[in-house]
Amino acid sequence: MPFKCGGLVYILIVFKIFIALITLFFFHNYAKANSLSVYGGTYDYDDDNTTNLIGLNYHLEDNDFKVLGSFKINPVIGLFVTGKSASMLYSGFETNIGQDKLYLNLSSSAGLYQNGNGKDLGNILQFKSELNIFFDLNETSKIGFGSHHISNAGISSVNPGTNNYYLIFKKGF
């Protein structure tokens, strides 16, 4: 399904990508970022607005914060765009459970959402909770499968949410 977008939607998507690139530049120059993941899959798979989804996450895994003594969380920023021109720019925290070749990655983020020609989620502020499973291909490359749920957490009377799943390629640098 091709990506279609009108004038204002196109400008908002380009603006979000520009802000994301500036943020990535800032984090890359002033923080120890060490991986980038690209993902693609299905957006809103359990509703009438199903479409494709592509996204990008920038993981700052060497900048972990310790919570409750030994529980590590790391900053993550990202964005995605759907086949119906919906897009979201987000930032939050993630943690990894497991150290071997197979591990879980849990993430929680808040961000700015634009519905484009897609699903109206109620307002611009949205929250994303995510569960991914990764398998190490080698020291710097991983593949994975993930799912995230997006909603406004009830801060708007319109709150349908979306459920999404995708394949992931993650590369350390």
C-alpha positions, 0 to 999 in steps of 0.5 A: 500500500503506497504512502499518500499524504496531502499538503498539511499532513506532508508538512507535519511529517517532514517537520517531525522527521526534521525534529527527530534528526535534530534530536538524534544529532544532539544525542549522538554528539552529547550522549553515548548512543550505541544502536539504531533499529528499523522496524516494519509491520502492521498498524492497527491489526485488530480494527478496520484501519489496518495499514502498514507501518515503518519506524526507527528507534535510536537506543542510548543503551550505554547511558543506563539509569539504575532504578531500585539499585540494579534495575537498568533503564535506558533512553530511547527516541523514535518515530513511525509513519503508517500507510495512511499518513499517521505518524508519531514522534516519541521518547521514553525509556526501555529495559532489557531482560536477559543477557544471552542471545535471546532477550526481552525488551520492554519500553514505555514512551510518550509522544506527539501523534498526527492521525493523517488519513488514519485513525483518530486517537483523540488528541496529539499526546499519546502513550506507547507501551512496547514488548519486543523479543530479540535474537543476537545474530552477532555482536552488533546485529539483532533481529526481533519481533515486537508489538506496541499499543498506543493510546491517550490513557483516557485523557480524551473522551475519544480513546480507541487505541491501536495495536501494532506488530512488526519485525525489527532489525537492530544494529549497534555502532 
